[in-house]
C-alpha cells in the first residue's frame, strides 16, 4: 500500500511540474500590465471602412476589464478614403483610424499622414517585435506611422479528406501539382482546381501569377524599379508566371467553364468549395476569412463536413511562396483627445494575444510571428524563410499589381498571347 501511495504521489508531483512548465512556456513575456489610473474615464473611437468589427469589439470588452470607465467604440465612415482627411480635422476626430502603407508619401494623403503618431517611439511601449518584420512599413525618415492588424496572402483551399478518399497526396511541387490534377481528372473530377474567373479583380489567374511574378522580380532590384515605373522592359518578368497560368488551364487542371459558374470571389467561392467535390480552390486569405461563418450556411458541408486547410500553391519545383502582405493597418491620431489612454489601448492591442484573437474571430491571417494558432493557416508558418516574400519590403506599388492582374486574366481567358501580354506591360488598366 505504501509503495502504491508513493507512486501516486510521484505521478501527481510530475503532473504538477509539467503543468507549471507548460504555463511558464505559454506566458507572454510582453503580457499587458496597466500603466495608467484604471479608474480613468474617457472615450476612444476607432474609425474605419468595415461595416462591423466584432473582433475589435471583443478586445474592447477585454480592455474594459482593466479600464472599466473607458468608453470604446467603432465607427464606419462611408466613402472612407475620401472623407478621412475631413474627419481627422473635425470636432469628433477619431483616436485611431484605418490606414494603409500606400498613403505614406502619397501627396493626396499628406494631411492624413501629418496626423499620424510615430508608433516606433520607445516611450509608447508598443510591442512591435511580435509582428513579422516584413509587414512593418517605415517611411523615408524611418518612422512607423502605420501598424499591421491583419495580413493576407495567396494560396489554395485544400479538401484534405478528398485527397485521402482518392488516395492522392497534397502537392508540394509544380510536378506534384500537375500529376495530382491528372490523377483527379482520371477519377472523374472535371476541374481539380477552381476559383473565381469572371472578372480580373481577384481572379484565380492573378492569385496564381502574382506570387511567381514577385519571386521573379525579387531576384533583380532593377526589374522591380522598371516594373513600378511601368516600363515596358519589365514585361519579360511576367513571362514565367503567365506561362504557368496558361499551362494549368491548357492541361485541364483548371476548367474555366466550371469556374465561370462561380458568381463572386467570396461567398460563392466558399460555398462552391463546401460542396465537397473540389480538391483545390484558388483564392486569397481574404476569402478564407469567410469560411468559418459559412460552414453552417452550407447544407452540403453541414451534412458532410470535411477537414480543409489553406496552402501556398506550389508553382515551382521547390514549392510555393508565402506572399506576406498587409490587409489592414491602424494609425493613431496624434491630435486626438486622451492621447495617453489611446496609446495605452494600442499597447494593449499590439500583443500576440490580442492580434491572434482578432485574427481568429475574423479568420484572417495574423500579423504576428505565430501562425500555428489557426490550423487553416498553419502551413504558411512552415514555408522556408527564403520563400517568404514581402511586397512592402520589395517596395511593390499598386500600378505594378494592376499589370500582372490584368495580363494574367487576359492570357488565362485566351484573349491575348503571352508575347502580346509581355509587350503590353505598362498599358493595362
C-alpha positions as CSV (number, residue, x, y, z in Angstrom):
1,X,0.0,0.0,0.0
2,X,2.9,2.4,0.9
3,X,4.5,1.7,-2.5
4,X,1.3,2.4,-4.3
5,X,0.8,5.7,-2.4
6,X,4.4,6.7,-3.2
7,X,3.8,6.0,-6.9
8,X,0.6,8.0,-6.9
9,X,2.3,11.0,-5.1
10,X,5.2,10.9,-7.5
11,X,2.9,10.9,-10.5
12,X,1.0,13.9,-9.0
13,X,4.2,15.8,-8.5
14,X,5.4,15.1,-12.1
15,X,2.0,16.2,-13.4
16,X,2.1,19.4,-11.4
17,X,5.6,20.2,-12.5
18,X,4.6,19.6,-16.2
19,X,1.6,21.9,-15.8
20,X,3.8,24.7,-14.2
21,X,6.3,24.3,-17.0
22,X,3.6,24.5,-19.7
23,X,2.1,27.5,-18.0
24,X,5.5,29.2,-17.9
25,X,6.2,28.4,-21.6
26,X,2.8,29.8,-22.6
27,X,3.2,33.1,-20.7
28,X,3.7,36.1,-23.0
29,X,6.7,38.0,-21.7
30,X,5.1,41.2,-23.0
31,X,1.8,40.4,-21.2
32,X,-0.1,43.7,-20.8
33,X,0.1,45.5,-17.5
34,X,-1.8,48.8,-17.0
35,X,0.3,51.9,-16.8
36,X,-2.4,54.5,-16.2
37,X,-5.0,55.1,-13.5
38,X,-7.5,52.2,-14.0
39,X,-10.4,54.4,-12.7
40,X,-9.8,56.9,-15.5
41,X,-12.9,58.0,-17.5
42,X,-12.7,58.9,-21.2
43,X,-13.8,57.9,-24.7
44,X,-11.8,56.3,-27.5
45,X,-13.2,56.0,-31.1
46,X,-11.8,53.8,-33.9
47,X,-12.8,54.9,-37.4
48,X,-12.7,52.5,-40.4
49,X,-14.3,51.2,-43.5
50,X,-15.7,47.8,-42.2
51,X,-19.5,47.5,-41.8
52,X,-18.9,46.0,-38.4
53,X,-15.9,44.9,-36.4
54,X,-16.8,42.2,-33.9
55,X,-13.2,41.1,-33.5
56,X,-12.2,44.6,-32.3
57,X,-15.2,44.9,-30.1
58,X,-14.1,41.7,-28.3
59,X,-10.8,43.5,-27.5
60,X,-12.8,46.5,-26.3
61,X,-14.5,44.2,-23.8
62,X,-11.2,42.8,-22.6
63,X,-9.7,46.3,-22.2
64,X,-12.7,47.3,-20.2
65,X,-12.0,44.5,-17.7
66,X,-8.9,46.6,-16.9
67,X,-10.2,50.1,-17.6
68,X,-14.0,49.8,-16.9
69,X,-14.7,53.6,-17.3
70,X,-13.1,53.9,-20.8
71,X,-15.8,54.0,-23.5
72,X,-14.6,52.4,-26.7
73,X,-16.5,52.5,-29.9
74,X,-16.1,51.7,-33.6
75,X,-17.5,53.9,-36.3
76,X,-17.8,53.1,-40.0
77,X,-17.1,56.0,-42.4
78,X,-18.8,55.9,-45.8
79,X,-16.5,56.7,-48.7
80,X,-13.7,56.2,-46.3
81,X,-10.6,57.2,-48.3
82,X,-12.2,60.5,-49.5
83,X,-13.7,61.6,-46.2
84,X,-10.8,60.6,-43.8
85,X,-8.9,63.9,-44.2
86,X,-12.0,65.9,-43.3
87,X,-12.9,63.7,-40.4
88,X,-9.5,64.0,-38.9
89,X,-9.9,67.8,-38.8
90,X,-13.4,67.7,-37.4
91,X,-14.7,68.2,-33.9
92,X,-15.4,64.4,-33.5
93,X,-12.0,63.3,-34.7
94,X,-11.2,59.6,-34.1
95,X,-8.4,58.5,-31.8
96,X,-7.5,55.6,-34.1
97,X,-8.2,55.1,-37.8
98,X,-7.7,52.5,-40.6
99,X,-4.6,53.3,-42.6
100,X,-2.5,51.8,-45.4
101,X,1.2,51.9,-46.3
102,X,0.3,53.3,-49.7
103,X,-0.9,56.5,-48.0
104,X,2.7,57.2,-46.9
105,X,4.4,59.5,-49.4
106,X,1.2,60.0,-51.4
107,X,0.6,63.7,-51.9
108,X,-3.2,63.1,-51.8
109,X,-2.9,61.8,-48.2
110,X,-0.2,64.2,-47.0
111,X,-2.5,65.9,-44.4
112,X,-3.7,62.4,-43.2
113,X,-0.1,61.3,-42.7
114,X,0.6,64.6,-40.8
115,X,-2.0,63.4,-38.2
116,X,-0.2,60.0,-37.7
117,X,1.7,59.4,-34.5
118,X,5.2,57.9,-34.6
119,X,4.4,54.4,-33.3
120,X,8.0,53.1,-33.0
121,X,8.8,55.7,-30.3
122,X,10.1,53.6,-27.4
123,X,8.3,55.8,-24.9
124,X,5.0,54.3,-26.2
125,X,6.0,50.8,-25.3
126,X,4.3,49.1,-28.3
127,X,5.5,45.5,-28.8
128,X,6.3,45.8,-32.5
129,X,8.6,42.8,-32.1
130,X,5.6,40.5,-32.0
131,X,4.8,41.4,-35.7
132,X,6.6,39.8,-38.6
133,X,9.3,42.2,-39.7
134,X,8.3,42.2,-43.4
135,X,4.9,43.7,-42.5
136,X,6.2,46.8,-40.8
137,X,6.4,49.8,-43.0
138,X,8.9,52.6,-42.4
139,X,8.6,56.0,-44.1
140,X,11.5,57.9,-45.6
141,X,12.5,59.2,-42.2
142,X,12.4,55.7,-40.7
143,X,9.2,56.3,-38.8
144,X,6.5,53.7,-38.2
145,X,3.2,55.5,-38.8
146,X,1.0,52.5,-39.5
147,X,0.9,49.2,-37.7
148,X,-0.4,45.9,-39.1
149,X,-3.6,44.5,-37.6
150,X,-4.4,41.8,-40.2
151,X,-2.4,40.4,-43.0
152,X,-3.2,38.5,-46.2
153,X,-1.6,36.0,-48.6
154,X,-2.4,34.0,-51.7
155,X,-2.9,30.2,-52.0
156,X,-5.5,27.5,-52.3
157,X,-8.1,25.9,-50.0
158,X,-7.5,22.1,-50.0
159,X,-10.1,19.5,-49.2
160,X,-7.8,17.1,-47.2
161,X,-10.5,14.5,-46.8
162,X,-11.0,14.3,-50.6
163,X,-7.3,13.7,-51.1
164,X,-7.4,10.8,-48.6
165,X,-10.5,9.4,-50.2
166,X,-8.9,9.3,-53.6
167,X,-5.6,8.1,-52.4
168,X,-3.7,11.1,-53.5
169,X,-1.1,13.3,-51.7
170,X,-1.4,17.1,-51.4
171,X,1.1,18.5,-53.9
172,X,4.3,20.2,-52.7
173,X,6.0,21.0,-56.0
174,X,5.0,22.0,-59.5
175,X,5.4,18.5,-60.8
176,X,3.3,17.2,-58.0
177,X,0.6,19.6,-58.8
178,X,0.4,18.6,-62.4
179,X,0.4,14.9,-61.5
180,X,-2.3,15.2,-58.9
181,X,-4.5,17.2,-61.2
182,X,-4.1,14.4,-63.8
183,X,-4.9,11.9,-61.1
184,X,-8.2,13.7,-60.1
185,X,-9.2,14.1,-63.7
186,X,-8.7,10.3,-64.2
187,X,-11.1,9.8,-61.3
188,X,-13.8,12.0,-62.9
189,X,-13.1,15.4,-61.5
190,X,-13.7,17.9,-64.3
191,X,-11.7,20.7,-62.7
192,X,-9.3,19.7,-60.0
193,X,-8.5,23.3,-59.3
194,X,-11.2,26.0,-59.3
195,X,-11.6,29.7,-58.5
196,X,-13.3,32.9,-59.5
197,X,-12.7,33.7,-63.2
198,X,-15.4,36.1,-64.4
199,X,-13.6,39.4,-63.9
200,X,-9.9,40.4,-63.5
201,X,-10.4,41.7,-59.9
202,X,-9.5,38.9,-57.5
203,X,-9.5,36.3,-60.3
204,X,-7.8,33.0,-59.9
205,X,-5.3,33.9,-62.7
206,X,-3.9,36.7,-60.6
207,X,-3.8,34.6,-57.4
208,X,-1.7,32.1,-59.4
209,X,0.5,34.6,-61.2
210,X,1.2,37.2,-58.6
211,X,3.5,35.2,-56.2
212,X,5.6,33.9,-59.1
213,X,5.8,37.4,-60.7
214,X,7.1,38.8,-57.4
215,X,9.6,36.0,-56.9
216,X,11.0,36.8,-60.4
217,X,11.3,40.5,-59.6
218,X,12.8,39.8,-56.2
219,X,15.9,38.3,-57.8
220,X,16.6,41.6,-59.7
221,X,16.2,45.0,-57.9
222,X,16.5,46.8,-61.2
223,X,13.5,44.8,-62.5
224,X,11.4,46.0,-59.6
225,X,12.2,49.6,-60.4
226,X,11.2,49.1,-64.0
227,X,8.0,47.3,-63.0
228,X,7.0,50.0,-60.6
229,X,7.7,52.7,-63.3
230,X,5.5,50.7,-65.7
231,X,8.5,50.4,-68.1
232,X,7.7,48.0,-70.9
233,X,11.0,46.3,-70.4
234,X,9.5,44.8,-67.2
235,X,7.1,42.7,-69.2
236,X,9.6,39.9,-69.6
237,X,9.5,39.4,-65.8
238,X,5.8,38.3,-66.2
239,X,6.6,35.5,-68.6
240,X,7.3,32.7,-66.1
241,X,4.1,33.5,-64.2
242,X,2.0,33.8,-67.4
243,X,3.4,30.5,-68.8
244,X,2.4,28.7,-65.6
245,X,-1.2,30.1,-65.7
246,X,-1.6,29.1,-69.3
247,X,-0.2,25.6,-68.7
248,X,-2.6,24.9,-65.8
249,X,-5.6,25.9,-67.9
250,X,-4.5,24.2,-71.1
251,X,-3.6,21.0,-69.4
252,X,-7.0,20.7,-67.8
253,X,-6.0,21.4,-64.2
254,X,-8.5,24.3,-64.4
255,X,-11.7,24.2,-66.4
256,X,-12.8,27.8,-66.9
257,X,-16.3,26.7,-67.9
258,X,-16.7,25.2,-64.5
259,X,-15.1,28.2,-62.8
260,X,-17.3,30.7,-64.6
261,X,-20.3,29.3,-62.7
262,X,-19.0,30.9,-59.5
263,X,-20.7,34.3,-59.3
264,X,-18.4,36.1,-56.9
265,X,-14.9,35.7,-55.4
266,X,-16.1,35.5,-51.8
267,X,-19.3,33.8,-50.6
268,X,-19.8,31.9,-53.8
269,X,-16.3,30.6,-53.9
270,X,-16.5,29.4,-50.3
271,X,-19.9,27.7,-50.8
272,X,-18.8,26.0,-54.0
273,X,-15.8,24.7,-52.2
274,X,-18.0,23.4,-49.4
275,X,-19.9,21.3,-51.9
276,X,-17.1,18.8,-51.2
277,X,-16.2,17.9,-54.7
278,X,-13.4,20.5,-55.3
279,X,-10.0,19.3,-54.4
280,X,-8.3,22.7,-54.6
281,X,-9.9,26.1,-54.6
282,X,-7.7,29.0,-55.6
283,X,-8.3,32.2,-53.5
284,X,-6.7,34.7,-51.1
285,X,-6.7,34.8,-47.4
286,X,-9.4,37.5,-47.5
287,X,-11.7,34.9,-49.0
288,X,-10.7,32.3,-46.5
289,X,-11.7,34.7,-43.7
290,X,-15.3,33.9,-44.6
291,X,-15.1,30.1,-44.3
292,X,-15.9,29.7,-40.6
293,X,-19.1,31.7,-40.7
294,X,-20.3,29.9,-43.9
295,X,-19.7,26.4,-42.7
296,X,-23.2,26.5,-41.1
297,X,-24.7,28.2,-44.2
298,X,-23.7,25.4,-46.5
299,X,-26.2,22.5,-46.4
300,X,-23.6,20.3,-48.1
301,X,-20.9,21.0,-45.6
302,X,-23.3,20.6,-42.6
303,X,-24.4,17.3,-43.9
304,X,-20.9,16.1,-44.7
305,X,-18.2,18.2,-43.0
306,X,-14.6,17.7,-44.1
307,X,-11.1,18.8,-43.0
308,X,-9.6,21.6,-45.0
309,X,-6.6,23.9,-44.9
310,X,-5.1,26.8,-46.8
311,X,-1.7,26.2,-48.5
312,X,0.7,28.0,-50.8
313,X,0.2,27.0,-54.4
314,X,3.3,25.0,-55.5
315,X,4.1,27.0,-58.6
316,X,7.8,25.8,-58.8
317,X,9.8,22.7,-58.4
318,X,10.8,23.9,-55.0
319,X,7.3,24.6,-53.8
320,X,5.1,27.6,-53.3
321,X,5.6,31.1,-51.9
322,X,4.3,32.9,-48.9
323,X,3.4,36.4,-50.1
324,X,3.4,38.1,-46.7
325,X,1.4,41.3,-47.2
326,X,-0.7,43.6,-45.1
327,X,-4.5,43.6,-45.1
328,X,-5.3,46.2,-42.6
329,X,-3.3,48.7,-40.5
330,X,-4.1,51.2,-37.7
331,X,-2.7,54.6,-37.1
332,X,-3.1,56.8,-34.0
333,X,-4.3,60.4,-34.4
334,X,-1.7,62.3,-32.6
335,X,-4.1,65.3,-32.3
336,X,-6.9,63.4,-30.7
337,X,-8.2,63.9,-27.1
338,X,-6.9,61.5,-24.4
339,X,-3.8,60.5,-26.4
340,X,-2.2,58.8,-23.5
341,X,-5.2,56.4,-23.0
342,X,-5.3,55.9,-26.8
343,X,-1.7,54.8,-26.7
344,X,-2.5,52.6,-23.7
345,X,-5.1,50.8,-25.7
346,X,-2.7,50.4,-28.7
347,X,-0.2,48.9,-26.3
348,X,-2.9,46.5,-25.2
349,X,-3.8,45.7,-28.8
350,X,-0.3,45.2,-30.3
351,X,0.4,41.9,-28.5
352,X,0.5,38.3,-29.6
353,X,-2.7,37.5,-27.7
354,X,-4.9,40.4,-28.9
355,X,-3.7,40.3,-32.5
356,X,-4.1,36.5,-32.7
357,X,-7.6,36.6,-31.1
358,X,-8.8,39.2,-33.5
359,X,-7.4,37.3,-36.5
360,X,-9.1,34.2,-35.1
361,X,-12.5,35.9,-34.8
362,X,-12.2,37.4,-38.3
363,X,-10.4,34.4,-39.6
364,X,-7.8,36.5,-41.3
365,X,-4.0,35.9,-41.2
366,X,-2.5,37.2,-38.0
367,X,0.4,39.7,-38.4
368,X,2.3,38.1,-35.5
369,X,5.1,35.6,-35.8
370,X,2.8,32.8,-34.6
371,X,0.9,31.3,-37.5
372,X,0.2,27.9,-35.8
373,X,-2.7,29.0,-33.6
374,X,-5.1,28.6,-36.6
375,X,-4.7,25.2,-38.3
376,X,-6.1,26.5,-41.5
377,X,-3.2,28.9,-41.9
378,X,-0.6,26.8,-40.1
379,X,1.0,25.6,-43.4
380,X,2.2,29.1,-44.2
381,X,4.2,29.1,-41.0
382,X,6.2,26.1,-42.4
383,X,7.3,27.9,-45.6
384,X,11.1,28.3,-45.6
385,X,12.3,31.9,-45.0
386,X,13.8,32.1,-48.5
387,X,10.4,31.6,-50.0
388,X,8.7,34.3,-47.9
389,X,8.3,37.5,-49.9
390,X,7.0,40.8,-48.5
391,X,5.7,43.2,-51.1
392,X,6.2,46.0,-48.6
393,X,9.9,45.2,-48.2
394,X,10.3,44.9,-52.0
395,X,8.7,48.3,-52.5
396,X,5.9,46.9,-54.7
397,X,3.4,49.6,-55.8
398,X,-0.2,49.3,-56.8
399,X,0.3,50.0,-60.6
400,X,2.6,47.0,-60.8
401,X,-0.1,44.8,-59.3
402,X,-2.6,46.0,-61.9
403,X,-0.4,45.0,-64.7
404,X,0.1,41.3,-63.7
405,X,-3.6,41.0,-62.6
406,X,-5.0,42.1,-66.0
407,X,-2.3,40.4,-68.0
408,X,-2.8,37.1,-66.3
409,X,-6.6,37.3,-66.6
410,X,-6.5,38.1,-70.4
411,X,-3.9,35.4,-71.1
412,X,-5.9,32.9,-69.0
413,X,-9.0,33.7,-70.9
414,X,-7.2,33.3,-74.2
415,X,-7.8,37.0,-75.2
416,X,-4.2,37.7,-75.8
417,X,-1.0,35.6,-76.1
418,X,1.9,35.6,-73.6
419,X,4.1,37.5,-76.1
420,X,1.4,40.1,-76.5
421,X,1.0,40.5,-72.8
422,X,4.7,40.9,-72.3
423,X,4.8,43.6,-74.9
424,X,1.8,45.4,-73.4
425,X,3.3,45.8,-69.9
426,X,2.5,49.3,-68.6
427,X,-0.6,49.6,-70.8
428,X,-3.1,47.5,-68.8
429,X,-5.7,49.4,-66.8
